[in-house]
Amino acid sequence: MAIFEKTIRNKNFDKLLRKLENEIPDSSWSADLEAGSDFKEGDARCSVRVFERYSMMGGNRLSLTLTMFQNGDSPIRLSAITAGGSQAVFFKVNTLGEESFLEDVKELLEEILEE
């Protein structure tokens, strides 16, 4: 499992979410948006998206869970967690695919934030 968290200021929540929904699948030939969920309570909102892609290194599929949270006009809190990619029964043997998937998303996010 690999984790990345970032606080994002001065970005529109909906535009950032849509951009990530569209560009994460475009970043890999095998990546897909699998599911999503949205919550809103008063001024607070939370969006969760789950992506999957095939890992050549591990010979299996990996998931990436992307969570975005914002309360009113406060900064957006983003969390990205990858999981999967190990073929061992009792402990993780190969986490390279997870780290690679997360690194691709981090680079994509940096490009988006520079726009």
TORNUDO-840892 format. One record per residue: residue in one letter; z, x, y of N, C-alpha, C in turn. Coordinates in nm, 4 decimals. Layout:
BEGIN
+--------+----------+----------+----------+----------+----------+----------+----------+----------+----------+
! residu !      n_w !      n_u !      n_v !     ca_w !     ca_u !     ca_v !      c_w !      c_u !      c_v !
+--------+----------+----------+----------+----------+----------+----------+----------+----------+----------+
!      a !        Z !        X !        Y !        Z !        X !        Y !        Z !        X !        Y !
...
+--------+----------+----------+----------+----------+----------+----------+----------+----------+----------+
END
This chain:
BEGIN
+--------+----------+----------+----------+----------+----------+----------+----------+----------+----------+
! residu !      n_w !      n_u !      n_v !     ca_w !     ca_u !     ca_v !      c_w !      c_u !      c_v !
+--------+----------+----------+----------+----------+----------+----------+----------+----------+----------+
!      m !   0.0000 !   0.0846 !  -0.1164 !   0.0000 !   0.0000 !   0.0000 !   0.0000 !   0.0896 !   0.1233 !
!      a !  -0.0791 !   0.0501 !   0.2204 !  -0.0844 !   0.1208 !   0.3478 !  -0.0661 !   0.0187 !   0.4597 !
!      i !   0.0061 !   0.0587 !   0.5635 !   0.0397 !  -0.0335 !   0.6725 !   0.0034 !   0.0286 !   0.8068 !
!      f !  -0.0503 !  -0.0576 !   0.8960 !  -0.0811 !  -0.0183 !   1.0334 !  -0.0341 !  -0.1302 !   1.1247 !
!      e !   0.0399 !  -0.0956 !   1.2292 !   0.0845 !  -0.1941 !   1.3269 !   0.0503 !  -0.1462 !   1.4667 !
!      k !   0.0155 !  -0.2407 !   1.5533 !  -0.0236 !  -0.2038 !   1.6900 !   0.0110 !  -0.3177 !   1.7851 !
!      t !   0.0561 !  -0.2820 !   1.9027 !   0.0770 !  -0.3763 !   2.0115 !  -0.0438 !  -0.3662 !   2.1032 !
!      i !  -0.1044 !  -0.4811 !   2.1335 !  -0.2290 !  -0.4837 !   2.2105 !  -0.2071 !  -0.5638 !   2.3388 !
!      r !  -0.2348 !  -0.5001 !   2.4494 !  -0.2172 !  -0.5643 !   2.5796 !  -0.3531 !  -0.5963 !   2.6418 !
!      n !  -0.3540 !  -0.7001 !   2.7233 !  -0.4706 !  -0.7350 !   2.8049 !  -0.5954 !  -0.7674 !   2.7235 !
!      k !  -0.5777 !  -0.8334 !   2.6101 !  -0.6917 !  -0.8808 !   2.5304 !  -0.6708 !  -1.0279 !   2.4994 !
!      n !  -0.7798 !  -1.0998 !   2.4917 !  -0.7770 !  -1.2411 !   2.4565 !  -0.7582 !  -1.2551 !   2.3056 !
!      f !  -0.6566 !  -1.3293 !   2.2649 !  -0.6220 !  -1.3464 !   2.1237 !  -0.7410 !  -1.3987 !   2.0436 !
!      d !  -0.8014 !  -1.5075 !   2.0895 !  -0.9115 !  -1.5702 !   2.0145 !  -1.0327 !  -1.4788 !   2.0038 !
!      k !  -1.0679 !  -1.4125 !   2.1130 !  -1.1843 !  -1.3232 !   2.1101 !  -1.1612 !  -1.2049 !   2.0169 !
!      l !  -1.0409 !  -1.1482 !   2.0207 !  -1.0088 !  -1.0359 !   1.9329 !  -1.0103 !  -1.0797 !   1.7867 !
!      l !  -0.9524 !  -1.1935 !   1.7578 !  -0.9505 !  -1.2439 !   1.6196 !  -1.0925 !  -1.2674 !   1.5683 !
!      r !  -1.1755 !  -1.3331 !   1.6464 !  -1.3140 !  -1.3609 !   1.6036 !  -1.3916 !  -1.2315 !   1.5816 !
!      k !  -1.3711 !  -1.1351 !   1.6713 !  -1.4411 !  -1.0074 !   1.6586 !  -1.4011 !  -0.9373 !   1.5285 !
!      l !  -1.2722 !  -0.9355 !   1.4973 !  -1.2263 !  -0.8740 !   1.3734 !  -1.2760 !  -0.9507 !   1.2508 !
!      e !  -1.2746 !  -1.0831 !   1.2584 !  -1.3256 !  -1.1649 !   1.1467 !  -1.4718 !  -1.1338 !   1.1170 !
!      n !  -1.5492 !  -1.1088 !   1.2207 !  -1.6922 !  -1.0810 !   1.2029 !  -1.7209 !  -0.9359 !   1.1669 !
!      e !  -1.6470 !  -0.8444 !   1.2261 !  -1.6821 !  -0.7034 !   1.2111 !  -1.6181 !  -0.6342 !   1.0912 !
!      i !  -1.5040 !  -0.6824 !   1.0439 !  -1.4464 !  -0.6206 !   0.9232 !  -1.5407 !  -0.6392 !   0.8043 !
!      p !  -1.5938 !  -0.7597 !   0.7792 !  -1.6903 !  -0.7720 !   0.6690 !  -1.8177 !  -0.6892 !   0.6906 !
!      d !  -1.8573 !  -0.6717 !   0.8148 !  -1.9771 !  -0.5925 !   0.8441 !  -1.9542 !  -0.4421 !   0.8271 !
!      s !  -1.8259 !  -0.4004 !   0.8170 !  -1.7948 !  -0.2577 !   0.8088 !  -1.8139 !  -0.2005 !   0.6683 !
!      s !  -1.8360 !  -0.2873 !   0.5695 !  -1.8515 !  -0.2420 !   0.4312 !  -1.9464 !  -0.3362 !   0.3597 !
!      w !  -2.0282 !  -0.2824 !   0.2709 !  -2.1253 !  -0.3651 !   0.1987 !  -2.0576 !  -0.4679 !   0.1085 !
!      s !  -1.9303 !  -0.4453 !   0.0715 !  -1.8653 !  -0.5367 !  -0.0221 !  -1.7484 !  -0.6138 !   0.0382 !
!      a !  -1.7231 !  -0.5993 !   0.1680 !  -1.6087 !  -0.6658 !   0.2303 !  -1.6408 !  -0.8112 !   0.2627 !
!      d !  -1.5426 !  -0.8973 !   0.2387 !  -1.5552 !  -1.0404 !   0.2672 !  -1.4247 !  -1.0938 !   0.3240 !
!      l !  -1.4359 !  -1.1946 !   0.4092 !  -1.3194 !  -1.2702 !   0.4531 !  -1.2907 !  -1.3719 !   0.3436 !
!      e !  -1.1742 !  -1.3631 !   0.2811 !  -1.1401 !  -1.4485 !   0.1675 !  -1.0653 !  -1.5749 !   0.2077 !
!      a !  -0.9724 !  -1.5641 !   0.3036 !  -0.8910 !  -1.6794 !   0.3419 !  -0.8280 !  -1.6549 !   0.4773 !
!      g !  -0.7838 !  -1.7629 !   0.5401 !  -0.7169 !  -1.7522 !   0.6684 !  -0.6212 !  -1.8667 !   0.6904 !
!      s !  -0.5253 !  -1.8440 !   0.7778 !  -0.4263 !  -1.9458 !   0.8103 !  -0.3826 !  -1.9249 !   0.9543 !
!      d !  -0.3599 !  -2.0354 !   1.0253 !  -0.3198 !  -2.0292 !   1.1652 !  -0.1996 !  -2.1202 !   1.1886 !
!      f !  -0.1050 !  -2.0700 !   1.2690 !   0.0137 !  -2.1466 !   1.3048 !   0.0312 !  -2.1426 !   1.4554 !
!      k !   0.0817 !  -2.2522 !   1.5099 !   0.1126 !  -2.2562 !   1.6524 !   0.2389 !  -2.3397 !   1.6709 !
!      e !   0.3297 !  -2.2877 !   1.7504 !   0.4544 !  -2.3570 !   1.7820 !   0.4846 !  -2.3301 !   1.9283 !
!      g !   0.4706 !  -2.4305 !   2.0109 !   0.4892 !  -2.4098 !   2.1540 !   0.3858 !  -2.3117 !   2.2051 !
!      d !   0.4320 !  -2.2043 !   2.2686 !   0.3422 !  -2.1010 !   2.3200 !   0.3177 !  -1.9885 !   2.2204 !
!      a !   0.3839 !  -1.9933 !   2.1050 !   0.3694 !  -1.8869 !   2.0052 !   0.2598 !  -1.9234 !   1.9064 !
!      r !   0.1867 !  -1.8217 !   1.8630 !   0.0812 !  -1.8436 !   1.7650 !   0.0723 !  -1.7248 !   1.6701 !
!      c !   0.0291 !  -1.7558 !   1.5491 !   0.0161 !  -1.6539 !   1.4463 !  -0.1086 !  -1.6842 !   1.3639 !
!      s !  -0.1903 !  -1.5828 !   1.3434 !  -0.3096 !  -1.5967 !   1.2596 !  -0.3041 !  -1.4912 !   1.1503 !
!      v !  -0.3330 !  -1.5344 !   1.0281 !  -0.3344 !  -1.4453 !   0.9125 !  -0.4723 !  -1.4535 !   0.8494 !
!      r !  -0.5317 !  -1.3365 !   0.8209 !  -0.6613 !  -1.3308 !   0.7542 !  -0.6513 !  -1.2337 !   0.6372 !
!      v !  -0.7141 !  -1.2698 !   0.5265 !  -0.7156 !  -1.1839 !   0.4085 !  -0.8606 !  -1.1465 !   0.3781 !
!      f !  -0.8848 !  -1.0162 !   0.3727 !  -1.0167 !  -0.9613 !   0.3424 !  -1.0082 !  -0.8885 !   0.2089 !
!      e !  -1.1209 !  -0.8793 !   0.1403 !  -1.1299 !  -0.8002 !   0.0181 !  -1.2543 !  -0.7144 !   0.0231 !
!      r !  -1.2460 !  -0.6013 !  -0.0457 !  -1.3654 !  -0.5191 !  -0.0633 !  -1.3509 !  -0.4394 !  -0.1926 !
!      y !  -1.4636 !  -0.3952 !  -0.2418 !  -1.4670 !  -0.3158 !  -0.3638 !  -1.4349 !  -0.1699 !  -0.3301 !
!      s !  -1.3562 !  -0.1050 !  -0.4143 !  -1.3235 !   0.0356 !  -0.3968 !  -1.3975 !   0.1181 !  -0.5007 !
!      m !  -1.4906 !   0.1988 !  -0.4549 !  -1.5637 !   0.2868 !  -0.5463 !  -1.4685 !   0.3875 !  -0.6106 !
!      m !  -1.3714 !   0.4344 !  -0.5339 !  -1.2782 !   0.5346 !  -0.5853 !  -1.1923 !   0.4807 !  -0.6994 !
!      g !  -1.1461 !   0.3580 !  -0.6844 !  -1.0582 !   0.3010 !  -0.7854 !  -1.1301 !   0.2142 !  -0.8872 !
!      g !  -1.2541 !   0.1786 !  -0.8571 !  -1.3299 !   0.0933 !  -0.9472 !  -1.2757 !  -0.0479 !  -0.9536 !
!      n !  -1.2148 !  -0.0946 !  -0.8435 !  -1.1604 !  -0.2302 !  -0.8402 !  -1.1637 !  -0.2827 !  -0.6963 !
!      r !  -1.1065 !  -0.4010 !  -0.6754 !  -1.1064 !  -0.4605 !  -0.5422 !  -0.9733 !  -0.4374 !  -0.4731 !
!      l !  -0.9797 !  -0.4295 !  -0.3406 !  -0.8633 !  -0.4104 !  -0.2545 !  -0.8537 !  -0.5284 !  -0.1600 !
!      s !  -0.7331 !  -0.5581 !  -0.1162 !  -0.7183 !  -0.6612 !  -0.0140 !  -0.6605 !  -0.6004 !   0.1127 !
!      l !  -0.6938 !  -0.6634 !   0.2231 !  -0.6381 !  -0.6286 !   0.3526 !  -0.5878 !  -0.7579 !   0.4145 !
!      t !  -0.4602 !  -0.7624 !   0.4462 !  -0.4027 !  -0.8781 !   0.5146 !  -0.3838 !  -0.8402 !   0.6604 !
!      l !  -0.4478 !  -0.9163 !   0.7470 !  -0.4424 !  -0.8940 !   0.8910 !  -0.3619 !  -1.0075 !   0.9529 !
!      t !  -0.2560 !  -0.9732 !   1.0248 !  -0.1722 !  -1.0727 !   1.0917 !  -0.1705 !  -1.0427 !   1.2402 !
!      m !  -0.1952 !  -1.1453 !   1.3201 !  -0.1862 !  -1.1334 !   1.4655 !  -0.0867 !  -1.2368 !   1.5156 !
!      f !   0.0023 !  -1.1938 !   1.6056 !   0.1042 !  -1.2826 !   1.6614 !   0.1094 !  -1.2635 !   1.8121 !
!      q !   0.1244 !  -1.3755 !   1.8832 !   0.1412 !  -1.3691 !   2.0286 !   0.2288 !  -1.4848 !   2.0726 !
!      n !   0.3197 !  -1.4553 !   2.1641 !   0.4061 !  -1.5583 !   2.2211 !   0.3727 !  -1.5701 !   2.3693 !
!      g !   0.3070 !  -1.6793 !   2.4064 !   0.2670 !  -1.6987 !   2.5460 !   0.1716 !  -1.5909 !   2.5918 !
!      d !   0.2043 !  -1.5275 !   2.7045 !   0.1206 !  -1.4208 !   2.7597 !   0.1677 !  -1.2814 !   2.7188 !
!      s !   0.2599 !  -1.2755 !   2.6247 !   0.3102 !  -1.1444 !   2.5813 !   0.2001 !  -1.0689 !   2.5073 !
!      p !   0.2186 !  -0.9387 !   2.4871 !   0.1173 !  -0.8619 !   2.4135 !   0.0965 !  -0.9173 !   2.2716 !
!      i !  -0.0197 !  -0.8926 !   2.2182 !  -0.0528 !  -0.9318 !   2.0806 !   0.0076 !  -0.8276 !   1.9875 !
!      r !   0.0729 !  -0.8743 !   1.8832 !   0.1245 !  -0.7856 !   1.7789 !   0.0303 !  -0.7988 !   1.6601 !
!      l !  -0.0239 !  -0.6861 !   1.6148 !  -0.1176 !  -0.6862 !   1.5036 !  -0.0589 !  -0.6037 !   1.3896 !
!      s !  -0.0689 !  -0.6570 !   1.2695 !  -0.0262 !  -0.5860 !   1.1491 !  -0.1394 !  -0.5936 !   1.0479 !
!      a !  -0.1738 !  -0.4797 !   0.9895 !  -0.2761 !  -0.4736 !   0.8852 !  -0.2150 !  -0.4034 !   0.7645 !
!      i !  -0.2205 !  -0.4697 !   0.6492 !  -0.1627 !  -0.4153 !   0.5267 !  -0.2664 !  -0.4230 !   0.4159 !
!      t !  -0.2922 !  -0.3102 !   0.3511 !  -0.3834 !  -0.3081 !   0.2370 !  -0.3025 !  -0.3026 !   0.1086 !
!      a !  -0.3598 !  -0.3598 !   0.0026 !  -0.2941 !  -0.3592 !  -0.1284 !  -0.3999 !  -0.3618 !  -0.2372 !
!      g !  -0.3603 !  -0.3157 !  -0.3547 !  -0.4525 !  -0.3102 !  -0.4677 !  -0.4976 !  -0.1682 !  -0.4898 !
!      g !  -0.5984 !  -0.1525 !  -0.5687 !  -0.6575 !  -0.0216 !  -0.5850 !  -0.5932 !   0.0676 !  -0.6876 !
!      s !  -0.4889 !   0.0220 !  -0.7556 !  -0.4266 !   0.1052 !  -0.8577 !  -0.4516 !   0.0437 !  -0.9947 !
!      q !  -0.4738 !   0.1300 !  -1.0910 !  -0.4976 !   0.0806 !  -1.2265 !  -0.3796 !   0.1088 !  -1.3186 !
!      a !  -0.2735 !   0.1674 !  -1.2663 !  -0.1566 !   0.1974 !  -1.3480 !  -0.0700 !   0.0737 !  -1.3648 !
!      v !   0.0107 !   0.0715 !  -1.4702 !   0.0959 !  -0.0439 !  -1.4990 !   0.2288 !  -0.0348 !  -1.4253 !
!      f !   0.2937 !   0.0816 !  -1.4252 !   0.4292 !   0.0924 !  -1.3724 !   0.4404 !   0.1590 !  -1.2362 !
!      f !   0.3389 !   0.2302 !  -1.1918 !   0.3426 !   0.2944 !  -1.0606 !   0.1998 !   0.3122 !  -1.0112 !
!      k !   0.1866 !   0.3381 !  -0.8825 !   0.0531 !   0.3520 !  -0.8235 !  -0.0023 !   0.4915 !  -0.8477 !
!      v !  -0.1241 !   0.4958 !  -0.8964 !  -0.1902 !   0.6224 !  -0.9223 !  -0.2887 !   0.6561 !  -0.8126 !
!      n !  -0.3659 !   0.5578 !  -0.7685 !  -0.4743 !   0.5829 !  -0.6743 !  -0.4570 !   0.4921 !  -0.5535 !
!      t !  -0.4180 !   0.5510 !  -0.4408 !  -0.4056 !   0.4727 !  -0.3176 !  -0.5119 !   0.5132 !  -0.2151 !
!      l !  -0.6065 !   0.5960 !  -0.2569 !  -0.7104 !   0.6424 !  -0.1640 !  -0.7952 !   0.5282 !  -0.1105 !
!      g !  -0.8269 !   0.4316 !  -0.1945 !  -0.9081 !   0.3183 !  -0.1508 !  -0.8363 !   0.2353 !  -0.0460 !
!      e !  -0.7069 !   0.2130 !  -0.0663 !  -0.6274 !   0.1372 !   0.0306 !  -0.6274 !   0.2078 !   0.1658 !
!      e !  -0.6006 !   0.3375 !   0.1637 !  -0.5953 !   0.4150 !   0.2872 !  -0.7315 !   0.4177 !   0.3568 !
!      s !  -0.8379 !   0.4250 !   0.2788 !  -0.9727 !   0.4265 !   0.3349 !  -1.0054 !   0.2938 !   0.4033 !
!      f !  -0.9711 !   0.1824 !   0.3377 !  -0.9959 !   0.0492 !   0.3946 !  -0.9198 !   0.0353 !   0.5263 !
!      l !  -0.7938 !   0.0762 !   0.5268 !  -0.7133 !   0.0659 !   0.6475 !  -0.7666 !   0.1564 !   0.7578 !
!      e !  -0.8101 !   0.2746 !   0.7230 !  -0.8659 !   0.3670 !   0.8223 !  -0.9924 !   0.3093 !   0.8857 !
!      d !  -1.0753 !   0.2450 !   0.8053 !  -1.1957 !   0.1802 !   0.8595 !  -1.1595 !   0.0719 !   0.9605 !
!      v !  -1.0568 !  -0.0060 !   0.9311 !  -1.0143 !  -0.1130 !   1.0212 !  -0.9532 !  -0.0541 !   1.1486 !
!      k !  -0.8756 !   0.0517 !   1.1370 !  -0.8183 !   0.1166 !   1.2553 !  -0.9283 !   0.1673 !   1.3478 !
!      e !  -1.0305 !   0.2303 !   1.2918 !  -1.1422 !   0.2806 !   1.3725 !  -1.2173 !   0.1663 !   1.4392 !
!      l !  -1.2401 !   0.0589 !   1.3654 !  -1.3068 !  -0.0586 !   1.4192 !  -1.2258 !  -0.1188 !   1.5345 !
!      l !  -1.0963 !  -0.1298 !   1.5168 !  -1.0096 !  -0.1848 !   1.6206 !  -1.0143 !  -0.0984 !   1.7463 !
!      e !  -1.0104 !   0.0318 !   1.7302 !  -1.0186 !   0.1208 !   1.8467 !  -1.1499 !   0.1012 !   1.9222 !
!      e !  -1.2609 !   0.0851 !   1.8489 !  -1.3895 !   0.0593 !   1.9141 !  -1.3856 !  -0.0710 !   1.9925 !
!      i !  -1.3301 !  -0.1746 !   1.9327 !  -1.3197 !  -0.3054 !   1.9998 !  -1.2340 !  -0.2954 !   2.1255 !
!      l !  -1.1224 !  -0.2238 !   2.1174 !  -1.0322 !  -0.2131 !   2.2306 !  -1.0896 !  -0.1304 !   2.3457 !
!      e !  -1.1867 !  -0.0458 !   2.3163 !  -1.2513 !   0.0342 !   2.4200 !  -1.3583 !  -0.0437 !   2.4952 !
!      e !  -1.4009 !  -0.1572 !   2.4428 !  -1.5075 !  -0.2366 !   2.5068 !  -1.4612 !  -0.2946 !   2.6379 !
+--------+----------+----------+----------+----------+----------+----------+----------+----------+----------+
END
